[in-house]
């Protein structure tokens, strides 16, 4: 579609892994596209206390590590390079 920018809408705690996955795919396909993470507003699973949120975030970061090992997520270093390059587009 020759898109130059896409919005990635997901829950806030899921955004890092989703963003790293999309960046990795863009790198693999050699797409020059600006990916913008947009946290979804709303309570999909009802109220969640702070401790549960931290546990959910821990699970997400464990998944990021697992996905990075299988090369399905961008590394933090390449993601930072990507963000520096696309910032302001």
N, CA, C and O atoms as a CHARMM CRD file, in Angstrom:
* protein
*
  356
    1    1 UNK  N      0.80100  -1.20900   0.00000 PROA 1      0.00000
    2    1 UNK  CA     0.00000   0.00000   0.00000 PROA 1      0.00000
    3    1 UNK  C      0.83900   1.26600   0.00000 PROA 1      0.00000
    4    1 UNK  O      0.29200   2.36800  -0.05400 PROA 1      0.00000
    5    2 UNK  N      2.13400   1.12900   0.05900 PROA 2      0.00000
    6    2 UNK  CA     3.05900   2.26900   0.08100 PROA 2      0.00000
    7    2 UNK  C      2.83000   3.17100   1.29200 PROA 2      0.00000
    8    2 UNK  O      3.01700   4.38500   1.21400 PROA 2      0.00000
    9    3 UNK  N      2.42900   2.57500   2.40200 PROA 3      0.00000
   10    3 UNK  CA     2.22700   3.34700   3.62100 PROA 3      0.00000
   11    3 UNK  C      3.57300   3.82300   4.15800 PROA 3      0.00000
   12    3 UNK  O      4.58900   3.14300   4.01300 PROA 3      0.00000
   13    4 UNK  N      3.56500   4.98700   4.77300 PROA 4      0.00000
   14    4 UNK  CA     4.77700   5.50800   5.39600 PROA 4      0.00000
   15    4 UNK  C      4.64000   5.57800   6.91500 PROA 4      0.00000
   16    4 UNK  O      5.62300   5.81100   7.61900 PROA 4      0.00000
   17    5 UNK  N      3.43200   5.37700   7.41600 PROA 5      0.00000
   18    5 UNK  CA     3.18100   5.45700   8.85300 PROA 5      0.00000
   19    5 UNK  C      2.01500   4.54900   9.21900 PROA 5      0.00000
   20    5 UNK  O      1.00500   4.50500   8.51600 PROA 5      0.00000
   21    6 UNK  N      2.16300   3.81700  10.33500 PROA 6      0.00000
   22    6 UNK  CA     1.05000   3.01900  10.84200 PROA 6      0.00000
   23    6 UNK  C      0.91800   3.24100  12.34400 PROA 6      0.00000
   24    6 UNK  O      1.89900   3.53000  13.02900 PROA 6      0.00000
   25    7 UNK  N     -0.29200   3.10300  12.83700 PROA 7      0.00000
   26    7 UNK  CA    -0.55000   3.17300  14.27200 PROA 7      0.00000
   27    7 UNK  C     -0.72800   1.75600  14.79000 PROA 7      0.00000
   28    7 UNK  O     -1.49900   0.97600  14.23200 PROA 7      0.00000
   29    8 UNK  N     -0.01600   1.42900  15.85200 PROA 8      0.00000
   30    8 UNK  CA    -0.08800   0.12700  16.47900 PROA 8      0.00000
   31    8 UNK  C     -0.88300   0.28800  17.77400 PROA 8      0.00000
   32    8 UNK  O     -0.35600   0.77900  18.77200 PROA 8      0.00000
   33    9 UNK  N     -2.14100  -0.12200  17.75700 PROA 9      0.00000
   34    9 UNK  CA    -3.02200   0.04300  18.91300 PROA 9      0.00000
   35    9 UNK  C     -3.04800  -1.25800  19.70400 PROA 9      0.00000
   36    9 UNK  O     -3.37700  -2.31900  19.17300 PROA 9      0.00000
   37   10 UNK  N     -2.69100  -1.15800  20.99300 PROA 10     0.00000
   38   10 UNK  CA    -2.66800  -2.32900  21.87000 PROA 10     0.00000
   39   10 UNK  C     -2.72000  -1.84600  23.31200 PROA 10     0.00000
   40   10 UNK  O     -2.62400  -0.64900  23.58300 PROA 10     0.00000
   41   11 UNK  N     -2.87200  -2.79100  24.23200 PROA 11     0.00000
   42   11 UNK  CA    -2.86700  -2.40700  25.64400 PROA 11     0.00000
   43   11 UNK  C     -1.48400  -1.86100  26.00700 PROA 11     0.00000
   44   11 UNK  O     -0.48300  -2.23900  25.39800 PROA 11     0.00000
   45   12 UNK  N     -1.43600  -0.98500  26.98500 PROA 12     0.00000
   46   12 UNK  CA    -0.18600  -0.31600  27.34800 PROA 12     0.00000
   47   12 UNK  C      0.89200  -1.30300  27.77500 PROA 12     0.00000
   48   12 UNK  O      2.04800  -1.15500  27.37900 PROA 12     0.00000
   49   13 UNK  N      0.53900  -2.31100  28.57800 PROA 13     0.00000
   50   13 UNK  CA     1.57100  -3.23700  29.04500 PROA 13     0.00000
   51   13 UNK  C      2.07600  -4.13300  27.91900 PROA 13     0.00000
   52   13 UNK  O      3.17900  -4.67100  28.01000 PROA 13     0.00000
   53   14 UNK  N      1.30200  -4.29800  26.87900 PROA 14     0.00000
   54   14 UNK  CA     1.67900  -5.14100  25.74400 PROA 14     0.00000
   55   14 UNK  C      2.44500  -4.34600  24.68400 PROA 14     0.00000
   56   14 UNK  O      3.05500  -4.93900  23.79400 PROA 14     0.00000
   57   15 UNK  N      2.42200  -3.03200  24.76700 PROA 15     0.00000
   58   15 UNK  CA     3.00500  -2.17100  23.73700 PROA 15     0.00000
   59   15 UNK  C      4.48900  -2.41800  23.47500 PROA 15     0.00000
   60   15 UNK  O      4.88400  -2.44000  22.30900 PROA 15     0.00000
   61   16 UNK  N      5.33900  -2.60600  24.49600 PROA 16     0.00000
   62   16 UNK  CA     6.75900  -2.82800  24.17700 PROA 16     0.00000
   63   16 UNK  C      6.99600  -4.05000  23.28700 PROA 16     0.00000
   64   16 UNK  O      7.74100  -3.97200  22.31100 PROA 16     0.00000
   65   17 UNK  N      6.36300  -5.17600  23.62300 PROA 17     0.00000
   66   17 UNK  CA     6.57200  -6.39300  22.82100 PROA 17     0.00000
   67   17 UNK  C      5.97100  -6.22300  21.42800 PROA 17     0.00000
   68   17 UNK  O      6.57600  -6.62800  20.43600 PROA 17     0.00000
   69   18 UNK  N      4.79500  -5.63100  21.35300 PROA 18     0.00000
   70   18 UNK  CA     4.16200  -5.42900  20.04600 PROA 18     0.00000
   71   18 UNK  C      5.02800  -4.51000  19.17400 PROA 18     0.00000
   72   18 UNK  O      5.22100  -4.77000  17.98600 PROA 18     0.00000
   73   19 UNK  N      5.53500  -3.45300  19.76700 PROA 19     0.00000
   74   19 UNK  CA     6.36700  -2.51200  19.02000 PROA 19     0.00000
   75   19 UNK  C      7.64400  -3.18900  18.53700 PROA 19     0.00000
   76   19 UNK  O      8.02900  -3.02900  17.37800 PROA 19     0.00000
   77   20 UNK  N      8.30200  -3.94200  19.41500 PROA 20     0.00000
   78   20 UNK  CA     9.52200  -4.64000  19.02300 PROA 20     0.00000
   79   20 UNK  C      9.25800  -5.67300  17.92700 PROA 20     0.00000
   80   20 UNK  O     10.09600  -5.87700  17.04800 PROA 20     0.00000
   81   21 UNK  N      8.09400  -6.32200  17.97900 PROA 21     0.00000
   82   21 UNK  CA     7.73400  -7.29700  16.95200 PROA 21     0.00000
   83   21 UNK  C      7.50600  -6.60900  15.60900 PROA 21     0.00000
   84   21 UNK  O      7.97700  -7.09000  14.57800 PROA 21     0.00000
   85   22 UNK  N      6.79100  -5.49500  15.61400 PROA 22     0.00000
   86   22 UNK  CA     6.54200  -4.77100  14.36800 PROA 22     0.00000
   87   22 UNK  C      7.83100  -4.19400  13.79600 PROA 22     0.00000
   88   22 UNK  O      8.03800  -4.22500  12.58300 PROA 22     0.00000
   89   23 UNK  N      8.70300  -3.66600  14.66200 PROA 23     0.00000
   90   23 UNK  CA     9.98700  -3.13600  14.19100 PROA 23     0.00000
   91   23 UNK  C     10.80500  -4.24300  13.54600 PROA 23     0.00000
   92   23 UNK  O     11.39500  -4.04600  12.48400 PROA 23     0.00000
   93   24 UNK  N     10.84100  -5.39500  14.18100 PROA 24     0.00000
   94   24 UNK  CA    11.59400  -6.53200  13.62800 PROA 24     0.00000
   95   24 UNK  C     11.07500  -6.91100  12.24500 PROA 24     0.00000
   96   24 UNK  O     11.85500  -7.12800  11.31800 PROA 24     0.00000
   97   25 UNK  N      9.77000  -6.98600  12.11600 PROA 25     0.00000
   98   25 UNK  CA     9.18300  -7.36700  10.82200 PROA 25     0.00000
   99   25 UNK  C      9.48900  -6.31600   9.75600 PROA 25     0.00000
  100   25 UNK  O      9.79300  -6.65500   8.61200 PROA 25     0.00000
  101   26 UNK  N      9.40900  -5.05800  10.12900 PROA 26     0.00000
  102   26 UNK  CA     9.73700  -3.98400   9.17800 PROA 26     0.00000
  103   26 UNK  C     11.19200  -4.09000   8.73700 PROA 26     0.00000
  104   26 UNK  O     11.50800  -3.87100   7.56800 PROA 26     0.00000
  105   27 UNK  N     12.08500  -4.42900   9.68200 PROA 27     0.00000
  106   27 UNK  CA    13.49600  -4.60300   9.33900 PROA 27     0.00000
  107   27 UNK  C     13.68500  -5.78600   8.39300 PROA 27     0.00000
  108   27 UNK  O     14.43400  -5.69500   7.42000 PROA 27     0.00000
  109   28 UNK  N     13.00600  -6.89100   8.68000 PROA 28     0.00000
  110   28 UNK  CA    13.12800  -8.08100   7.84300 PROA 28     0.00000
  111   28 UNK  C     12.64200  -7.80900   6.41700 PROA 28     0.00000
  112   28 UNK  O     13.24300  -8.27200   5.44700 PROA 28     0.00000
  113   29 UNK  N     11.55800  -7.05900   6.30500 PROA 29     0.00000
  114   29 UNK  CA    10.97000  -6.77800   4.98900 PROA 29     0.00000
  115   29 UNK  C     11.58700  -5.55400   4.31900 PROA 29     0.00000
  116   29 UNK  O     11.25500  -5.21300   3.18400 PROA 29     0.00000
  117   30 UNK  N     12.50300  -4.89500   5.05500 PROA 30     0.00000
  118   30 UNK  CA    13.16400  -3.68600   4.55600 PROA 30     0.00000
  119   30 UNK  C     12.16200  -2.58100   4.24100 PROA 30     0.00000
  120   30 UNK  O     12.31900  -1.83300   3.27600 PROA 30     0.00000
  121   31 UNK  N     11.12600  -2.49700   5.07800 PROA 31     0.00000
  122   31 UNK  CA    10.12800  -1.43100   4.94800 PROA 31     0.00000
  123   31 UNK  C     10.64500  -0.18200   5.63900 PROA 31     0.00000
  124   31 UNK  O     11.14800  -0.25000   6.76100 PROA 31     0.00000
  125   32 UNK  N     10.52400   0.94900   4.97800 PROA 32     0.00000
  126   32 UNK  CA    10.83100   2.23200   5.59700 PROA 32     0.00000
  127   32 UNK  C      9.49900   2.81800   6.05400 PROA 32     0.00000
  128   32 UNK  O      8.86000   3.58600   5.33400 PROA 32     0.00000
  129   33 UNK  N      9.09900   2.44400   7.25400 PROA 33     0.00000
  130   33 UNK  CA     7.78200   2.83500   7.74800 PROA 33     0.00000
  131   33 UNK  C      7.91400   3.32300   9.18800 PROA 33     0.00000
  132   33 UNK  O      8.71500   2.80200   9.96400 PROA 33     0.00000
  133   34 UNK  N      7.12700   4.31400   9.52500 PROA 34     0.00000
  134   34 UNK  CA     7.12200   4.86200  10.88000 PROA 34     0.00000
  135   34 UNK  C      5.99900   4.19100  11.66000 PROA 34     0.00000
  136   34 UNK  O      4.82300   4.37800  11.34900 PROA 34     0.00000
  137   35 UNK  N      6.36400   3.41000  12.67600 PROA 35     0.00000
  138   35 UNK  CA     5.39900   2.69900  13.50300 PROA 35     0.00000
  139   35 UNK  C      5.19000   3.50700  14.77600 PROA 35     0.00000
  140   35 UNK  O      6.15200   3.84400  15.46600 PROA 35     0.00000
  141   36 UNK  N      3.95000   3.81400  15.08500 PROA 36     0.00000
  142   36 UNK  CA     3.62200   4.61700  16.25900 PROA 36     0.00000
  143   36 UNK  C      2.74800   3.78000  17.19300 PROA 36     0.00000
  144   36 UNK  O      1.64800   3.36800  16.82300 PROA 36     0.00000
  145   37 UNK  N      3.24700   3.53300  18.40800 PROA 37     0.00000
  146   37 UNK  CA     2.47300   2.76700  19.39800 PROA 37     0.00000
  147   37 UNK  C      1.44300   3.68500  20.04600 PROA 37     0.00000
  148   37 UNK  O      1.76600   4.78000  20.50600 PROA 37     0.00000
  149   38 UNK  N      0.19400   3.21600  20.07500 PROA 38     0.00000
  150   38 UNK  CA    -0.90100   3.96700  20.68000 PROA 38     0.00000
  151   38 UNK  C     -1.57700   3.07000  21.71000 PROA 38     0.00000
  152   38 UNK  O     -2.31400   2.15400  21.34400 PROA 38     0.00000
  153   39 UNK  N     -1.33200   3.32600  23.00300 PROA 39     0.00000
  154   39 UNK  CA    -1.97000   2.49000  24.02000 PROA 39     0.00000
  155   39 UNK  C     -3.49200   2.62900  23.97500 PROA 39     0.00000
  156   39 UNK  O     -4.02200   3.73900  23.91900 PROA 39     0.00000
  157   40 UNK  N     -4.17600   1.50400  24.00000 PROA 40     0.00000
  158   40 UNK  CA    -5.63700   1.50600  23.98500 PROA 40     0.00000
  159   40 UNK  C     -6.15600   1.94700  25.35300 PROA 40     0.00000
  160   40 UNK  O     -5.59000   1.59100  26.38700 PROA 40     0.00000
  161   41 UNK  N     -7.21600   2.70900  25.34600 PROA 41     0.00000
  162   41 UNK  CA    -7.83900   3.16600  26.57900 PROA 41     0.00000
  163   41 UNK  C     -9.01200   2.25400  26.88600 PROA 41     0.00000
  164   41 UNK  O     -9.80200   1.92900  25.99900 PROA 41     0.00000
  165   42 UNK  N     -9.12700   1.84200  28.13100 PROA 42     0.00000
  166   42 UNK  CA   -10.24500   0.99700  28.51100 PROA 42     0.00000
  167   42 UNK  C     -9.79400  -0.13900  29.39900 PROA 42     0.00000
  168   42 UNK  O     -8.60500  -0.44700  29.48800 PROA 42     0.00000
  169   43 UNK  N    -10.73500  -0.74100  30.03800 PROA 43     0.00000
  170   43 UNK  CA   -10.45500  -1.84900  30.93600 PROA 43     0.00000
  171   43 UNK  C    -10.97600  -3.12300  30.30600 PROA 43     0.00000
  172   43 UNK  O    -12.16000  -3.44200  30.42100 PROA 43     0.00000
  173   44 UNK  N    -10.10700  -3.84300  29.64900 PROA 44     0.00000
  174   44 UNK  CA   -10.50800  -5.06600  28.97100 PROA 44     0.00000
  175   44 UNK  C    -10.72800  -6.20200  29.95000 PROA 44     0.00000
  176   44 UNK  O    -11.54100  -7.09500  29.71000 PROA 44     0.00000
  177   45 UNK  N     -9.99400  -6.16200  31.06400 PROA 45     0.00000
  178   45 UNK  CA   -10.07600  -7.25700  32.01400 PROA 45     0.00000
  179   45 UNK  C    -10.54300  -6.78400  33.38500 PROA 45     0.00000
  180   45 UNK  O    -10.33300  -7.48700  34.37300 PROA 45     0.00000
  181   46 UNK  N    -11.15500  -5.64100  33.47200 PROA 46     0.00000
  182   46 UNK  CA   -11.60100  -5.11700  34.75400 PROA 46     0.00000
  183   46 UNK  C    -10.46400  -4.43400  35.49500 PROA 46     0.00000
  184   46 UNK  O     -9.34300  -4.36700  34.99200 PROA 46     0.00000
  185   47 UNK  N    -10.74700  -3.92700  36.68900 PROA 47     0.00000
  186   47 UNK  CA    -9.72100  -3.22700  37.46300 PROA 47     0.00000
  187   47 UNK  C     -8.56400  -4.15700  37.82800 PROA 47     0.00000
  188   47 UNK  O     -8.77000  -5.32900  38.14400 PROA 47     0.00000
  189   48 UNK  N     -7.36400  -3.62400  37.78000 PROA 48     0.00000
  190   48 UNK  CA    -6.17100  -4.40800  38.09600 PROA 48     0.00000
  191   48 UNK  C     -5.34300  -3.60300  39.09500 PROA 48     0.00000
  192   48 UNK  O     -5.10000  -2.41500  38.88000 PROA 48     0.00000
  193   49 UNK  N     -4.90800  -4.23700  40.18200 PROA 49     0.00000
  194   49 UNK  CA    -4.10300  -3.52400  41.17600 PROA 49     0.00000
  195   49 UNK  C     -2.66500  -3.38100  40.68700 PROA 49     0.00000
  196   49 UNK  O     -2.25400  -4.00800  39.71200 PROA 49     0.00000
  197   50 UNK  N     -1.91100  -2.53200  41.39700 PROA 50     0.00000
  198   50 UNK  CA    -0.53600  -2.22600  40.97500 PROA 50     0.00000
  199   50 UNK  C      0.34600  -3.47100  40.94900 PROA 50     0.00000
  200   50 UNK  O      1.14500  -3.63800  40.02800 PROA 50     0.00000
  201   51 UNK  N      0.21600  -4.33800  41.93400 PROA 51     0.00000
  202   51 UNK  CA     1.04900  -5.54600  41.97200 PROA 51     0.00000
  203   51 UNK  C      0.77200  -6.45300  40.77900 PROA 51     0.00000
  204   51 UNK  O      1.69600  -7.00900  40.18500 PROA 51     0.00000
  205   52 UNK  N     -0.49600  -6.59700  40.43600 PROA 52     0.00000
  206   52 UNK  CA    -0.85300  -7.42100  39.27500 PROA 52     0.00000
  207   52 UNK  C     -0.31000  -6.80400  37.99800 PROA 52     0.00000
  208   52 UNK  O      0.15300  -7.52300  37.11200 PROA 52     0.00000
  209   53 UNK  N     -0.36000  -5.48400  37.89200 PROA 53     0.00000
  210   53 UNK  CA     0.19700  -4.80800  36.70900 PROA 53     0.00000
  211   53 UNK  C      1.70100  -5.09100  36.59000 PROA 53     0.00000
  212   53 UNK  O      2.20300  -5.33900  35.49300 PROA 53     0.00000
  213   54 UNK  N      2.41300  -5.05300  37.71600 PROA 54     0.00000
  214   54 UNK  CA     3.84600  -5.35000  37.68700 PROA 54     0.00000
  215   54 UNK  C      4.09500  -6.78900  37.26600 PROA 54     0.00000
  216   54 UNK  O      5.04000  -7.06300  36.52600 PROA 54     0.00000
  217   55 UNK  N      3.26000  -7.71000  37.72800 PROA 55     0.00000
  218   55 UNK  CA     3.40300  -9.10800  37.34100 PROA 55     0.00000
  219   55 UNK  C      3.14200  -9.27100  35.84400 PROA 55     0.00000
  220   55 UNK  O      3.85100 -10.01600  35.16700 PROA 55     0.00000
  221   56 UNK  N      2.13300  -8.58300  35.32900 PROA 56     0.00000
  222   56 UNK  CA     1.83000  -8.65300  33.90200 PROA 56     0.00000
  223   56 UNK  C      2.99400  -8.10200  33.08800 PROA 56     0.00000
  224   56 UNK  O      3.34600  -8.65000  32.04300 PROA 56     0.00000
  225   57 UNK  N      3.59200  -7.00900  33.57700 PROA 57     0.00000
  226   57 UNK  CA     4.73600  -6.42500  32.88000 PROA 57     0.00000
  227   57 UNK  C      5.93200  -7.36700  32.90900 PROA 57     0.00000
  228   57 UNK  O      6.64600  -7.49600  31.91400 PROA 57     0.00000
  229   58 UNK  N      6.15600  -8.02500  34.04300 PROA 58     0.00000
  230   58 UNK  CA     7.23300  -9.02400  34.12600 PROA 58     0.00000
  231   58 UNK  C      7.03400 -10.13100  33.09800 PROA 58     0.00000
  232   58 UNK  O      7.99200 -10.56600  32.45800 PROA 58     0.00000
  233   59 UNK  N      5.80300 -10.58600  32.93900 PROA 59     0.00000
  234   59 UNK  CA     5.49400 -11.62400  31.95100 PROA 59     0.00000
  235   59 UNK  C      5.80000 -11.11100  30.54600 PROA 59     0.00000
  236   59 UNK  O      6.36700 -11.83800  29.73200 PROA 59     0.00000
  237   60 UNK  N      5.43200  -9.87500  30.26100 PROA 60     0.00000
  238   60 UNK  CA     5.69800  -9.29900  28.93700 PROA 60     0.00000
  239   60 UNK  C      7.19700  -9.23200  28.65900 PROA 60     0.00000
  240   60 UNK  O      7.63600  -9.56500  27.55800 PROA 60     0.00000
  241   61 UNK  N      7.98400  -8.80500  29.64300 PROA 61     0.00000
  242   61 UNK  CA     9.42900  -8.72100  29.41700 PROA 61     0.00000
  243   61 UNK  C     10.05300 -10.10100  29.27700 PROA 61     0.00000
  244   61 UNK  O     11.02900 -10.25600  28.54300 PROA 61     0.00000
  245   62 UNK  N      9.52300 -11.09200  29.95100 PROA 62     0.00000
  246   62 UNK  CA     9.99800 -12.47100  29.75100 PROA 62     0.00000
  247   62 UNK  C      9.67800 -12.93200  28.33400 PROA 62     0.00000
  248   62 UNK  O     10.48800 -13.61000  27.70100 PROA 62     0.00000
  249   63 UNK  N      8.49400 -12.56400  27.83400 PROA 63     0.00000
  250   63 UNK  CA     8.12300 -12.91700  26.46300 PROA 63     0.00000
  251   63 UNK  C      9.01500 -12.20300  25.45500 PROA 63     0.00000
  252   63 UNK  O      9.38100 -12.77700  24.43000 PROA 63     0.00000
  253   64 UNK  N      9.36700 -10.94100  25.74900 PROA 64     0.00000
  254   64 UNK  CA    10.27700 -10.20700  24.85500 PROA 64     0.00000
  255   64 UNK  C     11.60300 -10.95700  24.75700 PROA 64     0.00000
  256   64 UNK  O     12.13100 -11.14100  23.66100 PROA 64     0.00000
  257   65 UNK  N     12.13800 -11.38600  25.88400 PROA 65     0.00000
  258   65 UNK  CA    13.39800 -12.13900  25.87900 PROA 65     0.00000
  259   65 UNK  C     13.26400 -13.40500  25.03400 PROA 65     0.00000
  260   65 UNK  O     14.13800 -13.72400  24.22800 PROA 65     0.00000
  261   66 UNK  N     12.16700 -14.11100  25.23100 PROA 66     0.00000
  262   66 UNK  CA    11.91900 -15.34300  24.46000 PROA 66     0.00000
  263   66 UNK  C     11.80100 -15.02700  22.96800 PROA 66     0.00000
  264   66 UNK  O     12.39300 -15.72300  22.14300 PROA 66     0.00000
  265   67 UNK  N     11.05400 -14.00000  22.61800 PROA 67     0.00000
  266   67 UNK  CA    10.87200 -13.63900  21.20700 PROA 67     0.00000
  267   67 UNK  C     12.17100 -13.14700  20.58800 PROA 67     0.00000
  268   67 UNK  O     12.43600 -13.40200  19.41300 PROA 67     0.00000
  269   68 UNK  N     12.98400 -12.44300  21.36900 PROA 68     0.00000
  270   68 UNK  CA    14.26600 -11.98600  20.83200 PROA 68     0.00000
  271   68 UNK  C     15.17600 -13.17000  20.53600 PROA 68     0.00000
  272   68 UNK  O     15.90900 -13.15400  19.54700 PROA 68     0.00000
  273   69 UNK  N     15.13900 -14.18300  21.37100 PROA 69     0.00000
  274   69 UNK  CA    15.95500 -15.38400  21.12600 PROA 69     0.00000
  275   69 UNK  C     15.54800 -16.07300  19.82600 PROA 69     0.00000
  276   69 UNK  O     16.39600 -16.60400  19.10900 PROA 69     0.00000
  277   70 UNK  N     14.25200 -16.06500  19.52400 PROA 70     0.00000
  278   70 UNK  CA    13.77900 -16.69400  18.28400 PROA 70     0.00000
  279   70 UNK  C     13.78400 -15.70500  17.11500 PROA 70     0.00000
  280   70 UNK  O     13.32400 -16.02400  16.01900 PROA 70     0.00000
  281   71 UNK  N     14.30900 -14.50600  17.36300 PROA 71     0.00000
  282   71 UNK  CA    14.44100 -13.45600  16.34600 PROA 71     0.00000
  283   71 UNK  C     13.09400 -12.94600  15.82500 PROA 71     0.00000
  284   71 UNK  O     12.99200 -12.50000  14.68200 PROA 71     0.00000
  285   72 UNK  N     12.07900 -13.01400  16.65800 PROA 72     0.00000
  286   72 UNK  CA    10.76500 -12.48400  16.28400 PROA 72     0.00000
  287   72 UNK  C     10.55300 -11.06800  16.80500 PROA 72     0.00000
  288   72 UNK  O      9.60000 -10.39600  16.40800 PROA 72     0.00000
  289   73 UNK  N     11.43100 -10.61200  17.69000 PROA 73     0.00000
  290   73 UNK  CA    11.39000  -9.24200  18.22000 PROA 73     0.00000
  291   73 UNK  C     12.72500  -8.57700  17.92600 PROA 73     0.00000
  292   73 UNK  O     13.77000  -9.22700  17.93200 PROA 73     0.00000
  293   74 UNK  N     12.68100  -7.29100  17.67300 PROA 74     0.00000
  294   74 UNK  CA    13.91300  -6.52500  17.50000 PROA 74     0.00000
  295   74 UNK  C     14.65500  -6.47000  18.83100 PROA 74     0.00000
  296   74 UNK  O     14.04100  -6.54700  19.89600 PROA 74     0.00000
  297   75 UNK  N     15.95400  -6.34000  18.76700 PROA 75     0.00000
  298   75 UNK  CA    16.73100  -6.12400  19.99100 PROA 75     0.00000
  299   75 UNK  C     16.43700  -4.70900  20.48500 PROA 75     0.00000
  300   75 UNK  O     15.95700  -3.86300  19.73100 PROA 75     0.00000
  301   76 UNK  N     16.73100  -4.46900  21.75800 PROA 76     0.00000
  302   76 UNK  CA    16.52900  -3.12400  22.28900 PROA 76     0.00000
  303   76 UNK  C     17.41600  -2.12300  21.55500 PROA 76     0.00000
  304   76 UNK  O     16.99700  -0.99600  21.28900 PROA 76     0.00000
  305   77 UNK  N     18.63700  -2.53100  21.22800 PROA 77     0.00000
  306   77 UNK  CA    19.57300  -1.64800  20.53500 PROA 77     0.00000
  307   77 UNK  C     19.05500  -1.25600  19.14700 PROA 77     0.00000
  308   77 UNK  O     19.06600  -0.07900  18.78700 PROA 77     0.00000
  309   78 UNK  N     18.60300  -2.24600  18.37400 PROA 78     0.00000
  310   78 UNK  CA    18.12100  -1.91900  17.02300 PROA 78     0.00000
  311   78 UNK  C     16.80800  -1.14200  17.09700 PROA 78     0.00000
  312   78 UNK  O     16.53200  -0.31900  16.22400 PROA 78     0.00000
  313   79 UNK  N     15.99500  -1.39300  18.12900 PROA 79     0.00000
  314   79 UNK  CA    14.75400  -0.62900  18.28700 PROA 79     0.00000
  315   79 UNK  C     15.05900   0.83700  18.60500 PROA 79     0.00000
  316   79 UNK  O     14.38900   1.73700  18.10000 PROA 79     0.00000
  317   80 UNK  N     16.07400   1.07200  19.44300 PROA 80     0.00000
  318   80 UNK  CA    16.45200   2.45000  19.73900 PROA 80     0.00000
  319   80 UNK  C     16.98400   3.15100  18.49000 PROA 80     0.00000
  320   80 UNK  O     16.68000   4.32100  18.25700 PROA 80     0.00000
  321   81 UNK  N     17.77200   2.44100  17.69000 PROA 81     0.00000
  322   81 UNK  CA    18.25500   3.01900  16.42900 PROA 81     0.00000
  323   81 UNK  C     17.08100   3.34800  15.51500 PROA 81     0.00000
  324   81 UNK  O     17.05000   4.40600  14.88700 PROA 81     0.00000
  325   82 UNK  N     16.11800   2.43400  15.44700 PROA 82     0.00000
  326   82 UNK  CA    14.92500   2.65100  14.63800 PROA 82     0.00000
  327   82 UNK  C     14.17700   3.90700  15.11200 PROA 82     0.00000
  328   82 UNK  O     13.79700   4.75000  14.29900 PROA 82     0.00000
  329   83 UNK  N     13.97000   4.02600  16.42200 PROA 83     0.00000
  330   83 UNK  CA    13.23900   5.17800  16.96400 PROA 83     0.00000
  331   83 UNK  C     13.97800   6.48600  16.71200 PROA 83     0.00000
  332   83 UNK  O     13.35200   7.50400  16.41700 PROA 83     0.00000
  333   84 UNK  N     15.30100   6.46900  16.82400 PROA 84     0.00000
  334   84 UNK  CA    16.07800   7.67500  16.53800 PROA 84     0.00000
  335   84 UNK  C     15.91800   8.07700  15.07700 PROA 84     0.00000
  336   84 UNK  O     15.80800   9.26000  14.75300 PROA 84     0.00000
  337   85 UNK  N     15.90700   7.07600  14.20000 PROA 85     0.00000
  338   85 UNK  CA    15.79800   7.35500  12.76100 PROA 85     0.00000
  339   85 UNK  C     14.41400   7.85900  12.37700 PROA 85     0.00000
  340   85 UNK  O     14.29000   8.74300  11.52900 PROA 85     0.00000
  341   86 UNK  N     13.37400   7.30600  12.99400 PROA 86     0.00000
  342   86 UNK  CA    12.01100   7.65400  12.59000 PROA 86     0.00000
  343   86 UNK  C     11.40600   8.80700  13.38100 PROA 86     0.00000
  344   86 UNK  O     10.36300   9.34200  13.00400 PROA 86     0.00000
  345   87 UNK  N     12.04900   9.18800  14.46800 PROA 87     0.00000
  346   87 UNK  CA    11.52100  10.29400  15.28300 PROA 87     0.00000
  347   87 UNK  C     11.35800  11.54300  14.42500 PROA 87     0.00000
  348   87 UNK  O     12.28400  11.95800  13.72700 PROA 87     0.00000
  349   88 UNK  N     10.19400  12.12300  14.48500 PROA 88     0.00000
  350   88 UNK  CA     9.94600  13.35000  13.73200 PROA 88     0.00000
  351   88 UNK  C      9.39200  13.13400  12.34500 PROA 88     0.00000
  352   88 UNK  O      9.10000  14.10300  11.64400 PROA 88     0.00000
  353   89 UNK  N      9.23300  11.85500  11.91500 PROA 89     0.00000
  354   89 UNK  CA     8.66400  11.60400  10.59400 PROA 89     0.00000
  355   89 UNK  C      7.17500  11.87000  10.61400 PROA 89     0.00000
  356   89 UNK  O      6.50600  11.71500   9.59100 PROA 89     0.00000
